Amino acid sequence: MFQDNLKALRKEKGFTQESLAIELHVVRQTVSKWEKGLSVPDAEMLQKLSEVLETPVARLLGAELPEEEAQRNEIAEQLAKINEQLAIKNRRGKRVLKAVVIVLAILVLLPVILFPLLRATRSFDVHTSETEAAGTVSFMCELNGKEYPCELEYDQNYRIVSLMEDFYIADHLDISQYTDANVYAAHLFDWFTERGGTVRIAAASGEPLAELPQSD
């Protein structure tokens, strides 16, 4: 085996892995990998090894010095097979590494991509009622050039049935404070208009709110 021959010849010639690596202009780990069978040198490096160790390439590969052309060709074929096997192993390793990198990238980027989408709207039941929703109104709130949608659904007693609001609104208006749709709508208008914003009714259906605030 190449790795065994290399190790034996290196010691025979009085080289350490470090000193041989210096002669070949490679790092010590490269020589170590050759001797462990984890990699093999290419044809050019094999020739350098032959020169430094003053040993025929054939002996490094585990064969006697060839006397005929056919034998030299056979050794060349063996070297080509070794290099091809190493290339296949490297390609597989790169594919595995690439797959790992892609998976890690997805895991890192997925929250970054989803977070803005999740912040766009949230929908949840605020109060349950045996009576189906009697009315719905959609607001479009604007502040500092940005728009924030909100949709309010309520029953015949104007109790909030469900609410879908932008997270920005949810961050500043605590829905747990409200049970009455009229009160929530009034506070929504007040909060934005007091800060120089506006609130307009984008759509409404069913029973109208008792005292629907109006924006300028």
N, C-alpha and C positions, 0 to 999 in steps of 0.2 A: 504494500500500500504506500502511496505517495507520502502521506503524513509520517509514517514510521520511518521511511527512507530518509526523509528530510531531517527528522530529529536525530537519527543515528549519524548521518553525514555531518550535521552541524557540530555535534559533540566531537566527532572524529577529527574535524578540522580545528577544534578549539574555539568555536564561536559560542557566545551566549545568544539568547534571542535578541537582546538589546544590541549587541555588537553586529549581529547579522543584519538587523533592521537598519542600522546606520549605513552599512555597506550598500544596502539595496535602496536607501533613501525612502524607507517606509517607517511606520510606527511599529513598536514592539508588538502591539496587539495583533497586527496583521500576520506576523510570523507565528504568533501563538495560535491564531485561527487556522493557519495552514496545518500546523502540527496536531491540532485537535480534529481536523477533518471538517471544520465548519465552512471552509472556503478553499479555493485552489487558485494559484496564480495564473494569469493569462500567459499566452505563448511568449510574449516579450519578457515578462518577469521570470518565467521559467528559464529562459536563456541567460538572464542575469544571474540567477541562482547557480546555474551550471558553471558560469565563469567564476563567481566568487568562491564557490565550494570546490572548484577545479575538478568537477565531476561531470561526465557526460549526462545529457538529458535523459538518455535511456536508463541510466542507473537510478536517477531520481524517480523515474516512473516504475522502477522495479523490473527492468529488463537488462539483459546483457547488451553490450555495445554491438549494434547491428553492423554486419559486414556487407549486407546486400541492400539494394534499393527497396525491395519489397518489405524488408524488416523496418526500414526507416519510415516507410509509408504507414505501416501498421501502428507504429508508435505515435505518428502524427494523428492517426484516426482515434487512438485512445485519448490523446490530449483533447481533441475536438469533442469527444463524448463527455469528458469530464467538464469541460467548459460549458457545454450545452446543458448538462444536468444542473450545474450551478446557476446558469441563466434562468432555467425554469424555476428553480427554488427561489431565486431573487424576485422573479415576476410574481410568483404566488405571494411572497412576503409583502411586496408592494401593494398587491390587490387587497390583502387583508388590512394593511395599514391604511390604505385609502378608504376602505369601508368603515374602519374605526373612526377615522377623521370625520367622515360624512355624518356618521351617527352622532358623534360628539357635537358637531356643528349644529345639527338639527336640535339636539337637546338644549344647546345654548341659545339658539336663535328663536326657537318656537315660542318661549315666553315673551320675547321682545316683540314678535310679530302679533301674537294673540292679545297682549295686554291692551294696546290701543283699541282693538276691536271690542274687547270685553268692557272697556270703559265707555264705549259709545252709548249703550243703553243698558238698562237693567229692568227686568219685569218681575213683579212678585205680587202675591195676594196680600193686601193690607188688612182687609176685613172680609169675613165671609158673611153672606146674607142668603136667606132662603129665596129672596126675590132677585130675579135677574136684573142686570144693569138696565137702568131706565134712560141713561144719557151718557154721552161721551163728548169730551172736548179736547182738542189738541192745541197746544201752545207752542209758539216758536219764540224762544227768549234770545235776546241779543245783548252782548256786553263786550265792549272793546273790540268790536269787529268780528267776534266769534258768535256762532249760533248754537243754542242748546235746546233740543226738542223735549217735549213733555206731553204725555197723554194721560188724561184722568178719566176714570170710569166710575160711575156712582149709581146708587139705587134710587128708588122713588122718594126716599127720605133724605137724599143727598149725602148718604153715608158712602165713604170711599169703598169701592169694591176692588178695584185694582189700579195700579199706578205704574206707568212706564216712564222713566225720567232719565235724563243724562246724568252721568256720575258727578258732573260738576254741580248740578243742582242738588243731588243727593248729599254731596259733601257739605252743603250750606243750609239745607232745609231738612231737619230731622222729621221724617214722616211719622215717627212714633208720637209726635206732638199733635197730630191731626186725625180727626175722625170725620169731620165735616168737609165735603168737597168745596163749599163756598169759602170756608176759612182758609183752606189750603191755597185756593186760587187767588184769594186776596193777598195772602202773604207772598205768594210767588210774584205777583205784580209789584208789590211794595219793595221786595228785596232788590229786584233788578232796576226799577225806576229810581230808587234812592241812590243808586250807584251810577246813574247816568245811562242805564240801559233801557231797553224796551221789551215789551211782551205783546205779541199779537196772537189773535186767535186764528190758527191755521185751518181748523175744521171743527164742526160741531154737529151732533146729531142727537135725536131723542129729546128728552126733557131738558130744557135749558137750565143753567144754574140760576138760582133765585136772584142774585145780584152780581152778575158777571162783571168784573172790573173791566174798564176800557183803557187802553193805552193811547197816547197821543199819536 
